[in-house]
Amino acid sequence: MHYGCMIRSCLVRHWMRKKPLQTNFCQEESENMAIFDGEAQQYDEWYKSVSGAFVDLVESRLALRMLPVEPGMKALDAGCGTGNFSYKLAEKGAEVTAVDISEDMLKKAKEKFPSHTNSIVFKQADLYQLPFSEGSFDAVASMAVFEFFHDGQQVFNELYRVLKPGGYLLIGTINKDSSWGELYQSEDFQKSTVFKHASFKTMEDLQKYCPETFVKGKECLFVPPTADDSNFTLQQEEILAETEKGGFICALWQKTDS
């Protein structure tokens, strides 16, 4: 079943632990692609919360430390939602193409970043079948999307296809083996949210997509989901990194010339 990249668009970035998104998720592929249209405002509001802003900060910080981004390079944000990570790539000087399956999310993204119309092109697309030629991008990033691909290998292959030889592909996703992963896999949480359709990954799972060109993997979000808002701080993140497993993992590949 093709969930495409609409799931990231539906969720408030996958961290609505305090107000889970209710859904009667349909099995019809056509409905899967559109079911979360209309959630753009709710999705964006989450970024303004204490926990939401913190999660966005640590995830994006790790991803941008790992993914080489240089001015003028062509970058793809695969599953862009309302464009938060797209904007960060553009701020680094990249020429960004941002794709998502949800028209509402893309509309919201365009409204949020009107001054970046020359550096970010938003386009509706399904990650299983991208409308780009082979080797179109210097860098590809997909943040908080792969949780919802049961056939992650197929999506990986498609992202890898549009990457130029020598280019980098970064995937960020919830860590199955963490307190955050445990939360999303819990029976009570899965009863009322779209996470009952999720397929969580470990770093080892990600490496298997292409072990030959895997460069490195790192983790972040050591503050657990049960923490009070006052504990969502970089200081606490640094302290807990010594004892906790990161709730979010990023993996990086570099495409070979052959």
C-alpha contacts under 8 A as a table, 3 or more apart, distances in Angstrom:
res1	aa1	res2	aa2	distance
1	M	29	E	6.77
2	H	29	E	6.48
2	H	128	Y	7.13
2	H	149	F	7.76
3	Y	6	M	6.71
3	Y	7	I	7.00
3	Y	29	E	7.14
3	Y	32	N	6.20
3	Y	33	M	6.49
3	Y	148	F	7.03
3	Y	149	F	6.72
4	G	7	I	7.37
4	G	33	M	6.98
4	G	101	I	6.69
4	G	126	D	4.88
4	G	127	L	5.27
4	G	128	Y	6.10
4	G	149	F	7.66
5	C	8	R	6.19
5	C	9	S	7.28
5	C	78	A	7.44
5	C	79	G	4.85
5	C	100	D	5.63
5	C	101	I	5.56
5	C	125	A	7.99
5	C	126	D	6.08
5	C	127	L	5.94
5	C	145	V	6.45
6	M	9	S	5.03
6	M	10	C	6.43
6	M	32	N	7.87
6	M	33	M	5.92
6	M	34	A	7.48
6	M	36	F	7.08
6	M	79	G	7.07
6	M	81	G	7.81
6	M	100	D	6.22
6	M	101	I	4.85
6	M	102	S	5.58
7	I	10	C	5.06
7	I	11	L	6.62
7	I	36	F	7.51
7	I	145	V	6.73
7	I	148	F	6.72
8	R	11	L	5.74
8	R	12	V	7.67
8	R	13	R	6.09
8	R	14	H	7.02
8	R	79	G	6.40
8	R	80	C	7.62
8	R	81	G	6.08
8	R	144	A	6.24
8	R	145	V	5.33
9	S	12	V	7.31
9	S	13	R	7.37
9	S	36	F	6.90
9	S	37	D	7.99
9	S	39	E	7.68
9	S	40	A	7.28
9	S	43	Y	7.39
9	S	79	G	7.41
9	S	80	C	7.48
9	S	81	G	4.45
9	S	82	T	7.25
9	S	100	D	7.40
9	S	101	I	7.95
9	S	102	S	6.56
9	S	105	M	6.25
10	C	13	R	7.78
10	C	36	F	4.83
10	C	37	D	7.35
10	C	39	E	6.06
10	C	40	A	7.52
10	C	43	Y	6.98
11	L	14	H	4.95
11	L	15	W	7.36
11	L	16	M	7.13
11	L	21	L	6.92
11	L	39	E	7.96
11	L	43	Y	6.24
12	V	15	W	6.28
12	V	16	M	6.12
12	V	42	Q	6.75
12	V	43	Y	3.88
12	V	44	D	6.66
12	V	45	E	7.82
12	V	46	W	5.69
12	V	47	Y	7.49
13	R	16	M	7.62
13	R	43	Y	6.92
13	R	46	W	7.93
13	R	144	A	6.85
14	H	144	A	7.09
15	W	52	G	6.99
16	M	19	K	5.31
16	M	20	P	5.11
16	M	21	L	6.96
16	M	46	W	7.43
17	R	20	P	5.60
17	R	225	P	7.34
20	P	189	F	7.78
20	P	192	S	7.20
20	P	193	T	6.16
21	L	192	S	7.36
21	L	193	T	5.57
21	L	194	V	7.47
22	Q	192	S	5.51
22	Q	193	T	5.28
22	Q	194	V	7.54
23	T	192	S	6.87
23	T	193	T	6.05
23	T	194	V	6.50
25	F	32	N	7.06
25	F	35	I	7.30
25	F	194	V	6.78
26	C	29	E	7.91
26	C	31	E	6.24
26	C	32	N	6.14
26	C	35	I	7.95
27	Q	31	E	7.38
27	Q	32	N	6.67
28	E	31	E	5.35
28	E	32	N	6.11
29	E	32	N	4.88
29	E	33	M	6.40
30	S	33	M	5.43
30	S	34	A	6.81
31	E	34	A	5.24
31	E	35	I	5.55
32	N	35	I	5.47
33	M	36	F	7.57
33	M	101	I	6.44
33	M	102	S	7.13
34	A	37	D	5.49
34	A	101	I	7.73
34	A	102	S	6.44
36	F	39	E	5.74
36	F	102	S	7.19
37	D	40	A	7.05
37	D	102	S	5.73
37	D	103	E	6.76
37	D	104	D	5.30
37	D	105	M	7.09
38	G	41	Q	7.48
38	G	104	D	6.01
38	G	105	M	7.99
39	E	42	Q	5.36
39	E	43	Y	5.95
39	E	104	D	7.59
39	E	105	M	7.71
40	A	43	Y	4.97
40	A	44	D	6.19
40	A	82	T	7.05
40	A	104	D	6.10
40	A	105	M	5.18
40	A	108	K	6.47
41	Q	44	D	5.21
41	Q	45	E	6.17
41	Q	108	K	7.76
42	Q	45	E	5.08
42	Q	46	W	6.54
43	Y	46	W	5.64
43	Y	47	Y	7.39
43	Y	82	T	7.96
44	D	47	Y	5.49
44	D	48	K	7.35
44	D	82	T	7.22
45	E	48	K	5.42
45	E	49	S	7.20
46	W	49	S	5.40
46	W	52	G	5.57
46	W	53	A	7.80
47	Y	50	V	7.94
47	Y	52	G	4.67
47	Y	53	A	5.03
47	Y	56	D	7.32
48	K	52	G	6.44
48	K	53	A	5.91
49	S	52	G	5.07
49	S	53	A	5.94
50	V	53	A	5.44
50	V	54	F	6.24
50	V	229	D	6.11
50	V	232	F	7.25
51	S	54	F	5.12
51	S	55	V	6.08
51	S	229	D	6.26
51	S	232	F	6.22
52	G	55	V	5.23
52	G	56	D	6.14
53	A	56	D	5.17
53	A	57	L	6.11
54	F	57	L	4.99
54	F	58	V	6.30
54	F	232	F	6.26
54	F	233	T	7.12
55	V	58	V	5.43
55	V	59	E	5.99
55	V	221	L	6.80
56	D	59	E	5.34
56	D	60	S	5.89
57	L	60	S	5.42
57	L	61	R	5.89
58	V	61	R	5.06
58	V	62	L	6.17
58	V	220	C	6.58
58	V	221	L	6.47
59	E	62	L	5.40
59	E	63	A	6.24
59	E	172	G	7.95
59	E	220	C	6.67
59	E	221	L	7.20
59	E	248	F	7.07
60	S	63	A	5.06
60	S	64	L	6.01
60	S	85	F	7.01
61	R	64	L	5.36
61	R	65	R	6.16
62	L	65	R	5.15
62	L	66	M	6.33
62	L	218	K	7.86
62	L	219	E	7.70
62	L	220	C	7.04
62	L	250	C	7.57
63	A	66	M	5.25
63	A	67	L	6.01
63	A	170	L	7.43
63	A	172	G	7.35
63	A	250	C	6.57
64	L	67	L	5.20
64	L	68	P	7.24
64	L	69	V	7.57
65	R	68	P	7.44
66	M	170	L	7.99
66	M	252	L	7.23
67	L	139	A	7.87
67	L	168	Y	6.90
67	L	169	L	7.69
67	L	170	L	6.53
67	L	252	L	7.27
68	P	139	A	7.90
68	P	168	Y	7.42
69	V	73	M	7.13
69	V	89	L	7.37
69	V	92	K	6.55
69	V	93	G	7.71
69	V	94	A	6.76
69	V	139	A	7.57
70	E	73	M	5.82
70	E	92	K	6.60
70	E	93	G	6.23
70	E	94	A	6.28
71	P	92	K	6.35
71	P	93	G	3.92
71	P	94	A	5.10
71	P	95	E	7.86
72	G	93	G	5.94
72	G	94	A	5.11
72	G	95	E	5.93
73	M	93	G	7.56
73	M	94	A	5.01
73	M	95	E	5.95
73	M	137	F	7.87
73	M	138	D	6.00
73	M	139	A	7.65
74	K	94	A	5.90
74	K	95	E	4.85
74	K	96	V	6.00
74	K	97	T	7.64
74	K	136	S	7.82
74	K	137	F	5.13
74	K	138	D	5.25
74	K	139	A	6.59
75	A	89	L	7.68
75	A	94	A	6.22
75	A	95	E	6.04
75	A	96	V	4.85
75	A	97	T	6.23
75	A	137	F	5.56
75	A	138	D	5.88
75	A	139	A	4.71
75	A	140	V	5.62
75	A	141	A	7.68
76	L	96	V	5.80
76	L	97	T	4.88
76	L	98	A	5.80
76	L	99	V	7.64
76	L	137	F	6.55
76	L	139	A	6.37
76	L	140	V	4.67
76	L	141	A	6.19
77	D	80	C	5.57
77	D	85	F	7.41
77	D	86	S	5.98
77	D	96	V	7.06
77	D	97	T	6.25
77	D	98	A	4.63
77	D	99	V	6.33
77	D	140	V	6.17
77	D	141	A	5.11
77	D	142	S	5.94
78	A	98	A	6.26
78	A	99	V	5.43
78	A	100	D	6.83
78	A	127	L	6.95
78	A	140	V	7.10
78	A	141	A	6.01
78	A	142	S	4.78
78	A	143	M	7.52
79	G	98	A	7.32
79	G	99	V	5.59
79	G	100	D	4.67
79	G	101	I	7.50
79	G	127	L	7.51
79	G	142	S	6.15
79	G	143	M	7.11
79	G	145	V	6.45
80	C	83	G	5.18
80	C	84	N	7.43
80	C	85	F	6.97
80	C	86	S	6.60
80	C	98	A	5.64
80	C	99	V	5.67
80	C	100	D	5.53
80	C	142	S	7.71
80	C	143	M	7.74
81	G	84	N	7.59
81	G	100	D	6.14
81	G	102	S	7.67
81	G	105	M	5.39
81	G	106	L	6.78
81	G	109	A	7.42
82	T	105	M	4.96
82	T	106	L	5.93
82	T	107	K	7.86
82	T	108	K	5.75
82	T	109	A	4.22
82	T	110	K	7.97
82	T	112	K	7.99
83	G	86	S	4.84
83	G	87	Y	6.05
83	G	98	A	7.27
83	G	106	L	7.59
83	G	109	A	5.05
84	N	87	Y	5.31
84	N	88	K	6.64
84	N	109	A	7.90
85	F	88	K	4.98
85	F	89	L	6.31
86	S	89	L	5.19
86	S	90	A	6.28
86	S	96	V	6.64
86	S	97	T	7.93
86	S	98	A	6.33
86	S	120	I	7.17
87	Y	90	A	5.02
87	Y	91	E	6.14
87	Y	113	F	7.54
87	Y	116	H	7.88
87	Y	120	I	7.58
88	K	91	E	5.02
88	K	92	K	6.54
89	L	92	K	5.19
89	L	93	G	6.85
89	L	94	A	5.79
89	L	96	V	6.93
90	A	93	G	5.07
90	A	94	A	4.88
90	A	95	E	6.31
90	A	96	V	6.19
90	A	116	H	7.70
90	A	119	S	6.08
90	A	120	I	6.76
91	E	94	A	7.27
94	A	119	S	7.13
95	E	119	S	4.96
95	E	120	I	6.27
96	V	119	S	5.91
96	V	120	I	4.61
96	V	121	V	6.23
97	T	120	I	5.73
97	T	121	V	4.80
97	T	122	F	6.02
97	T	123	K	7.29
98	A	120	I	6.84
98	A	121	V	6.02
98	A	122	F	4.77
98	A	123	K	6.14
99	V	106	L	7.93
99	V	122	F	5.85
99	V	123	K	4.83
99	V	124	Q	5.41
99	V	125	A	5.63
99	V	126	D	7.87
100	D	103	E	7.57
100	D	105	M	7.49
100	D	106	L	6.85
100	D	123	K	6.76
100	D	124	Q	5.18
100	D	125	A	5.57
100	D	126	D	6.84
101	I	124	Q	5.23
101	I	125	A	5.22
101	I	126	D	5.64
102	S	105	M	5.34
102	S	106	L	6.45
102	S	124	Q	6.88
103	E	106	L	5.11
103	E	107	K	6.08
103	E	124	Q	6.60
104	D	107	K	5.04
104	D	108	K	6.22
105	M	108	K	5.13
105	M	109	A	6.14
106	L	109	A	4.93
106	L	110	K	6.23
106	L	122	F	6.39
106	L	123	K	7.29
106	L	124	Q	7.37
107	K	110	K	5.26
107	K	111	E	6.35
108	K	111	E	5.08
108	K	112	K	6.19
109	A	112	K	5.13
109	A	113	F	6.41
109	A	122	F	7.85
110	K	113	F	5.52
110	K	114	P	6.04
110	K	117	T	7.84
110	K	122	F	7.28
111	E	114	P	5.90
113	F	116	H	5.53
113	F	117	T	7.27
114	P	117	T	5.75
115	S	118	N	7.76
116	H	119	S	5.21
116	H	120	I	5.80
117	T	120	I	5.48
117	T	121	V	6.67
118	N	121	V	7.46
125	A	129	Q	7.52
125	A	130	L	6.17
125	A	131	P	7.09
126	D	129	Q	5.52
126	D	130	L	5.98
127	L	130	L	5.49
127	L	155	V	6.14
127	L	158	E	7.16
127	L	159	L	7.55
128	Y	154	Q	6.85
128	Y	155	V	5.29
128	Y	158	E	6.46
129	Q	158	E	7.01
130	L	158	E	7.07
132	F	136	S	6.62
132	F	162	V	6.51
133	S	136	S	5.77
133	S	162	V	6.13
134	E	161	R	5.32
134	E	162	V	4.39
134	E	163	L	6.83
134	E	164	K	7.46
135	G	138	D	7.90
135	G	161	R	6.40
135	G	162	V	4.46
135	G	163	L	4.54
135	G	164	K	3.89
135	G	165	P	6.89
136	S	162	V	5.15
136	S	163	L	5.89
136	S	164	K	6.08
137	F	140	V	6.77
137	F	162	V	6.16
137	F	163	L	4.91
137	F	164	K	5.56
137	F	167	G	7.40
138	D	163	L	6.12
138	D	164	K	5.53
138	D	166	G	7.74
138	D	167	G	4.78
138	D	168	Y	6.77
139	A	163	L	6.50
139	A	164	K	7.78
139	A	167	G	5.43
139	A	168	Y	4.89
139	A	169	L	5.84
140	V	159	L	6.98
140	V	163	L	6.73
140	V	168	Y	6.42
140	V	169	L	4.74
140	V	170	L	6.27
141	A	169	L	5.86
141	A	170	L	4.75
141	A	171	I	5.92
141	A	172	G	7.97
142	S	145	V	6.43
142	S	146	F	7.74
142	S	170	L	6.39
142	S	171	I	4.96
142	S	172	G	6.25
143	M	146	F	7.76
143	M	171	I	5.98
143	M	172	G	4.65
143	M	173	T	6.34
144	A	147	E	6.78
144	A	172	G	5.69
144	A	173	T	4.69
144	A	174	I	6.84
145	V	148	F	6.10
145	V	149	F	7.48
145	V	172	G	7.69
145	V	173	T	6.59
146	F	149	F	5.20
146	F	152	G	6.46
146	F	171	I	7.68
146	F	172	G	7.66
146	F	173	T	6.03
146	F	199	S	7.94
146	F	200	F	7.87
147	E	150	H	7.90
147	E	173	T	6.20
147	E	174	I	6.64
147	E	198	A	5.44
147	E	199	S	5.22
147	E	200	F	5.01
147	E	201	K	6.83
148	F	195	F	7.99
148	F	197	H	6.73
148	F	198	A	4.58
148	F	199	S	5.70
148	F	200	F	7.61
149	F	152	G	4.98
149	F	155	V	7.68
149	F	198	A	7.19
149	F	199	S	6.50
150	H	198	A	7.41
150	H	199	S	5.67
151	D	154	Q	5.66
151	D	155	V	6.98
152	G	155	V	5.22
152	G	156	F	6.02
152	G	209	Y	7.99
153	Q	156	F	4.97
153	Q	157	N	6.08
153	Q	209	Y	5.78
154	Q	157	N	5.17
154	Q	158	E	6.40
155	V	158	E	5.09
155	V	159	L	6.29
156	F	159	L	5.16
156	F	160	Y	6.00
156	F	209	Y	6.87
157	N	160	Y	4.97
157	N	161	R	5.98
158	E	161	R	4.98
158	E	162	V	6.69
159	L	162	V	5.58
159	L	163	L	6.59
159	L	169	L	7.66
160	Y	163	L	5.16
160	Y	169	L	7.06
160	Y	255	K	7.39
161	R	164	K	7.95
163	L	167	G	6.02
163	L	168	Y	7.35
163	L	169	L	7.43
163	L	255	K	7.23
164	K	167	G	5.18
164	K	255	K	7.10
165	P	254	Q	7.92
165	P	255	K	5.11
165	P	256	T	5.40
165	P	257	D	4.74
165	P	258	S	7.62
166	G	254	Q	5.94
166	G	255	K	5.06
166	G	256	T	5.60
166	G	257	D	6.15
167	G	254	Q	5.59
167	G	255	K	5.58
168	Y	252	L	6.85
168	Y	253	W	5.60
168	Y	254	Q	4.48
168	Y	255	K	6.36
169	L	252	L	5.69
169	L	253	W	5.17
169	L	254	Q	6.37
169	L	255	K	7.76
170	L	250	C	6.74
170	L	251	A	5.63
170	L	252	L	4.56
170	L	253	W	6.56
171	I	250	C	5.54
171	I	251	A	5.36
171	I	252	L	6.68
172	G	248	F	6.91
172	G	249	I	5.55
172	G	250	C	4.23
172	G	251	A	6.52
173	T	201	K	7.43
173	T	248	F	5.67
173	T	249	I	5.58
173	T	250	C	6.62
174	I	180	W	7.32
174	I	181	G	6.36
174	I	200	F	6.69
174	I	201	K	7.01
174	I	247	G	5.86
174	I	248	F	4.56
174	I	249	I	6.26
175	N	178	S	5.79
175	N	180	W	7.22
175	N	181	G	5.64
175	N	200	F	6.90
175	N	201	K	5.99
175	N	202	T	5.50
175	N	203	M	7.43
175	N	246	G	6.93
175	N	247	G	5.08
175	N	248	F	5.05
175	N	249	I	5.69
176	K	180	W	7.64
176	K	181	G	4.41
176	K	182	E	6.93
176	K	200	F	5.13
176	K	201	K	5.19
176	K	202	T	5.38
176	K	247	G	7.82
177	D	181	G	5.94
177	D	182	E	7.14
177	D	202	T	6.45
177	D	245	K	7.39
177	D	247	G	7.85
178	S	181	G	5.00
178	S	182	E	6.13
178	S	244	E	7.93
178	S	245	K	5.42
178	S	246	G	6.28
178	S	247	G	5.32
179	S	182	E	5.01
179	S	183	L	6.24
179	S	224	P	6.05
179	S	225	P	7.08
179	S	245	K	7.54
179	S	247	G	6.55
180	W	183	L	5.11
180	W	184	Y	6.46
180	W	224	P	6.56
180	W	225	P	6.04
180	W	247	G	5.14
181	G	184	Y	5.29
181	G	185	Q	6.18
181	G	200	F	7.34
181	G	247	G	6.64
182	E	185	Q	5.10
182	E	186	S	6.03
183	L	186	S	5.22
183	L	189	F	6.95
183	L	225	P	7.79
184	Y	189	F	6.05
184	Y	190	Q	6.65
184	Y	195	F	6.30
185	Q	189	F	7.05
185	Q	190	Q	6.44
185	Q	195	F	7.36
185	Q	196	K	7.59
186	S	189	F	5.42
186	S	190	Q	6.19
187	E	190	Q	5.28
187	E	191	K	6.21
188	D	191	K	5.36
188	D	192	S	7.22
189	F	192	S	5.96
189	F	193	T	6.38
189	F	195	F	7.60
190	Q	193	T	5.34
190	Q	194	V	6.94
190	Q	195	F	5.40
190	Q	196	K	4.58
191	K	196	K	6.80
193	T	196	K	6.52
194	V	197	H	5.79
194	V	198	A	7.22
195	F	198	A	4.82
201	K	204	E	7.90
201	K	205	D	5.68
201	K	206	L	6.85
202	T	205	D	5.09
202	T	206	L	6.54
202	T	249	I	7.88
203	M	206	L	5.14
203	M	207	Q	6.25
203	M	217	G	6.93
203	M	249	I	6.84
203	M	250	C	7.97
203	M	251	A	7.27
204	E	207	Q	5.13
204	E	208	K	6.46
205	D	208	K	5.42
205	D	209	Y	7.29
206	L	209	Y	5.67
206	L	251	A	6.87
207	Q	210	C	6.08
207	Q	211	P	5.31
207	Q	214	F	6.33
207	Q	251	A	7.43
208	K	211	P	5.36
210	C	213	T	5.96
210	C	214	F	6.26
210	C	253	W	7.89
211	P	214	F	5.06
213	T	253	W	5.46
213	T	254	Q	5.66
213	T	255	K	6.31
213	T	256	T	6.98
214	F	251	A	7.73
214	F	252	L	6.15
214	F	253	W	4.41
214	F	254	Q	6.72
215	V	251	A	7.74
215	V	252	L	5.48
215	V	253	W	5.09
215	V	254	Q	6.59
216	K	251	A	6.00
216	K	252	L	5.50
216	K	253	W	7.33
217	G	249	I	7.12
217	G	250	C	5.59
217	G	251	A	4.30
217	G	252	L	6.23
218	K	249	I	5.78
218	K	250	C	5.43
218	K	251	A	6.63
219	E	245	K	7.82
219	E	246	G	5.09
219	E	247	G	7.24
219	E	248	F	5.61
219	E	249	I	4.25
219	E	250	C	6.10
220	C	241	A	7.84
220	C	246	G	4.63
220	C	247	G	6.30
220	C	248	F	5.39
220	C	249	I	6.42
221	L	224	P	7.50
221	L	237	E	6.78
221	L	246	G	4.99
221	L	247	G	5.01
221	L	248	F	5.78
222	F	237	E	5.52
222	F	238	E	7.91
222	F	240	L	5.67
222	F	241	A	5.60
222	F	244	E	5.76
222	F	245	K	6.07
222	F	246	G	4.54
222	F	247	G	6.07
223	V	227	A	6.79
223	V	231	N	7.43
223	V	232	F	6.59
223	V	236	Q	6.89
223	V	237	E	5.59
223	V	240	L	6.53
223	V	246	G	7.94
224	P	227	A	5.63
224	P	247	G	7.61
227	A	230	S	7.90
227	A	231	N	6.04
227	A	232	F	7.23
228	D	231	N	5.53
228	D	232	F	7.20
229	D	232	F	5.45
230	S	233	T	7.21
231	N	236	Q	6.23
232	F	236	Q	6.86
232	F	237	E	7.43
233	T	236	Q	5.30
233	T	237	E	6.19
234	L	237	E	4.80
234	L	238	E	6.15
235	Q	238	E	5.24
235	Q	239	I	6.38
236	Q	239	I	5.04
236	Q	240	L	6.08
237	E	240	L	5.35
237	E	241	A	6.10
238	E	241	A	5.23
238	E	242	E	7.41
239	I	242	E	6.05
239	I	243	T	7.94
240	L	243	T	5.44
240	L	244	E	5.58
241	A	244	E	5.56
241	A	245	K	7.16
241	A	246	G	7.35
246	G	249	I	6.85
